């Protein structure tokens, strides 16, 4: 199975998808915004077919929704939606950490720790682009380290939903740095637990972080 974290070189549909993911997750396209094909074609300078393919992928992923006789819209952020996403993440991400603690290679554990430190440095530089990129890398390595192809296929499918909620919460709080601090503690604890072959600690670190994020979001919706 090929993870979205390891895609081949971008097609026009990939480029459209990536650009729309960035705009949606960073709330440049607000929840409920219309995704009109013509406007997107003009704005991205990409043809109708790739745009349609990108929109279909966004709908499958849950970032967009088709409304009968009205078209495509950016999906809303709701209380129940947050609960469902984080209940699922707790199960999948938590178990991925547990498996990785028994299956990760030395190179993978070293890479997880390296990514943690790069996240800390990105926060210090106020470099949100690098932060998001390295966060994707963390989950990419975690997916590989867990040694389960089905989990490795599933986590990337919900990553962008989680990322949009991360940006949503940062806007509500007024800064992404305080959110980043808790995330960096999680990446450190998970990486160290995996390196020490401690599946209980790895799973608990991830689940505690997800639980706190869910609590914070539910207070701000």
C-alpha positions as CSV (number, residue, x, y, z in Angstrom):
1,X,0.0,0.0,0.0
2,X,1.3,3.5,-0.9
3,X,0.9,6.1,1.8
4,X,-0.1,9.7,0.9
5,X,3.1,10.7,2.8
6,X,5.1,9.0,0.1
7,X,3.4,10.1,-3.1
8,X,5.1,10.0,-6.6
9,X,5.9,13.3,-8.3
10,X,2.9,15.6,-8.5
11,X,0.4,15.5,-11.3
12,X,-1.8,18.5,-12.0
13,X,-4.5,16.9,-9.8
14,X,-1.9,16.5,-7.1
15,X,-0.9,20.1,-7.4
16,X,-4.5,21.3,-7.2
17,X,-5.1,19.0,-4.2
18,X,-2.0,20.1,-2.4
19,X,-2.8,23.8,-2.9
20,X,-6.4,23.3,-1.8
21,X,-5.4,21.3,1.3
22,X,-3.0,24.1,2.3
23,X,-5.8,26.8,1.9
24,X,-8.4,24.7,3.7
25,X,-6.2,23.5,6.6
26,X,-4.9,27.0,7.2
27,X,-8.4,28.4,7.1
28,X,-7.7,30.6,4.1
29,X,-10.8,28.8,2.7
30,X,-13.1,29.0,5.7
31,X,-15.5,26.2,6.8
32,X,-18.6,26.4,4.6
33,X,-16.9,28.3,1.8
34,X,-18.0,27.4,-1.7
35,X,-15.5,25.5,-3.9
36,X,-16.5,26.7,-7.4
37,X,-14.8,24.9,-10.2
38,X,-14.5,27.9,-12.4
39,X,-13.0,30.1,-9.7
40,X,-10.5,27.4,-8.8
41,X,-9.5,26.8,-12.4
42,X,-8.8,30.5,-12.8
43,X,-7.1,30.9,-9.4
44,X,-4.9,27.9,-9.7
45,X,-4.4,28.0,-13.5
46,X,-5.3,24.4,-13.7
47,X,-7.9,22.7,-16.0
48,X,-11.4,21.4,-15.0
49,X,-10.5,17.6,-14.9
50,X,-7.6,18.0,-12.4
51,X,-9.7,20.3,-10.3
52,X,-12.6,17.9,-10.2
53,X,-10.2,15.1,-9.2
54,X,-8.8,17.2,-6.4
55,X,-12.3,18.0,-5.1
56,X,-13.3,14.4,-5.2
57,X,-10.2,13.5,-3.1
58,X,-11.0,16.3,-0.6
59,X,-14.5,15.0,-0.3
60,X,-13.3,11.4,0.4
61,X,-10.9,12.8,3.0
62,X,-13.7,14.8,4.7
63,X,-12.3,18.3,3.9
64,X,-15.1,19.0,1.4
65,X,-18.7,18.1,1.0
66,X,-21.0,17.9,-2.0
67,X,-24.5,19.4,-1.5
68,X,-27.1,18.3,-3.9
69,X,-27.8,21.0,-6.6
70,X,-25.5,23.4,-4.8
71,X,-22.0,22.2,-5.5
72,X,-18.9,21.6,-3.4
73,X,-18.2,23.3,-0.1
74,X,-15.4,23.3,2.5
75,X,-16.7,21.0,5.3
76,X,-17.9,22.6,8.5
77,X,-16.1,22.2,11.9
78,X,-18.6,20.9,14.4
79,X,-18.6,19.6,18.0
80,X,-19.6,16.1,16.9
81,X,-17.1,16.1,14.1
82,X,-14.2,16.9,16.5
83,X,-15.3,14.1,18.8
84,X,-15.4,11.6,16.0
85,X,-12.0,12.6,14.6
86,X,-10.2,12.5,18.0
87,X,-11.9,9.3,19.1
88,X,-10.6,7.7,15.9
89,X,-7.1,9.2,16.3
90,X,-6.8,8.0,19.8
91,X,-7.3,4.4,18.7
92,X,-5.3,4.5,15.5
93,X,-2.4,6.8,16.5
94,X,-2.2,5.3,19.9
95,X,-1.9,1.8,18.5
96,X,0.6,2.9,15.9
97,X,2.9,4.1,18.7
98,X,2.4,0.9,20.6
99,X,3.4,-1.2,17.6
100,X,6.3,1.1,16.7
101,X,7.8,0.6,20.2
102,X,8.2,-3.1,19.4
103,X,9.0,-2.9,15.7
104,X,10.9,0.4,14.9
105,X,14.5,0.2,13.7
106,X,17.3,2.2,15.2
107,X,17.3,4.5,12.2
108,X,13.6,5.2,12.6
109,X,13.8,6.0,16.3
110,X,16.8,8.3,15.6
111,X,14.8,10.0,12.9
112,X,11.8,10.5,15.2
113,X,14.0,12.2,17.8
114,X,15.6,14.3,15.0
115,X,12.2,15.5,13.8
116,X,11.3,16.4,17.4
117,X,14.3,18.7,17.7
118,X,13.6,20.2,14.3
119,X,10.0,21.0,15.4
120,X,11.4,22.8,18.5
121,X,13.7,24.8,16.3
122,X,11.0,25.7,13.8
123,X,8.9,27.1,16.7
124,X,11.8,29.2,17.9
125,X,12.1,30.6,14.3
126,X,8.3,31.1,14.0
127,X,8.6,29.0,10.9
128,X,5.1,27.5,10.5
129,X,5.8,26.0,7.0
130,X,8.8,24.0,8.2
131,X,6.8,23.0,11.3
132,X,3.9,21.5,9.3
133,X,6.3,19.8,6.9
134,X,8.3,18.2,9.8
135,X,5.1,17.2,11.5
136,X,4.1,15.3,8.4
137,X,7.5,13.7,8.5
138,X,7.0,12.6,12.1
139,X,3.8,10.7,11.2
140,X,5.4,9.3,8.0
141,X,8.2,7.7,10.0
142,X,5.7,6.6,12.7
143,X,3.6,4.9,10.0
144,X,6.7,3.1,8.6
145,X,7.9,2.1,12.1
146,X,4.6,0.6,13.2
147,X,5.0,-2.1,10.6
148,X,1.3,-2.3,9.7
149,X,0.3,-1.4,6.2
150,X,-3.4,-0.8,7.0
151,X,-2.5,1.7,9.8
152,X,0.1,3.3,7.6
153,X,-2.6,3.8,4.9
154,X,-5.2,5.2,7.4
155,X,-3.2,7.8,9.3
156,X,-2.4,10.0,6.3
157,X,-6.1,10.0,5.4
158,X,-7.0,11.8,8.7
159,X,-3.8,13.9,9.0
160,X,-5.3,16.9,7.2
161,X,-8.5,16.9,9.2
162,X,-6.3,17.0,12.3
163,X,-4.1,19.7,10.8
164,X,-7.1,22.0,10.1
165,X,-8.3,21.6,13.7
166,X,-4.8,22.5,14.8
167,X,-4.9,25.7,12.9
168,X,-8.5,26.4,14.0
169,X,-7.5,26.1,17.6
170,X,-4.4,28.3,17.1
171,X,-6.6,31.0,15.7
172,X,-9.0,30.7,18.6
173,X,-6.2,30.9,21.2
174,X,-4.4,33.6,19.2
175,X,-1.0,31.8,18.7
176,X,0.2,28.5,17.4
177,X,3.3,28.5,19.8
178,X,1.4,27.4,22.9
179,X,-0.2,24.5,20.9
180,X,3.2,23.6,19.4
181,X,4.7,23.3,22.9
182,X,2.3,20.5,23.9
183,X,2.8,18.8,20.5
184,X,6.6,18.9,20.9
185,X,6.3,17.3,24.4
186,X,4.3,14.5,22.8
187,X,6.8,13.9,19.9
188,X,9.6,13.8,22.5
189,X,7.8,11.4,24.8
190,X,6.7,9.2,21.9
191,X,10.1,9.1,20.3
192,X,11.9,8.3,23.6
193,X,9.4,5.6,24.5
194,X,9.8,4.0,21.1
195,X,13.6,4.2,21.4
196,X,13.3,2.5,24.9
197,X,10.9,-0.2,23.6
198,X,8.2,0.9,26.0
199,X,4.9,0.4,24.2
200,X,2.7,1.4,27.2
201,X,4.5,4.8,27.5
202,X,4.4,5.4,23.8
203,X,0.7,4.8,23.5
204,X,-0.2,6.8,26.6
205,X,1.9,9.8,25.5
206,X,0.0,9.9,22.2
207,X,-3.4,9.3,23.7
208,X,-2.9,11.9,26.4
209,X,-2.0,14.5,23.8
210,X,-5.0,13.7,21.7
211,X,-7.3,13.8,24.7
212,X,-6.0,17.3,25.6
213,X,-6.4,18.5,22.1
214,X,-9.9,17.2,21.9
215,X,-10.8,18.9,25.2
216,X,-9.3,22.3,24.0
217,X,-11.1,22.2,20.7
218,X,-14.5,21.3,22.3
219,X,-14.2,24.3,24.6
220,X,-13.6,26.6,21.6
221,X,-16.3,25.5,19.1
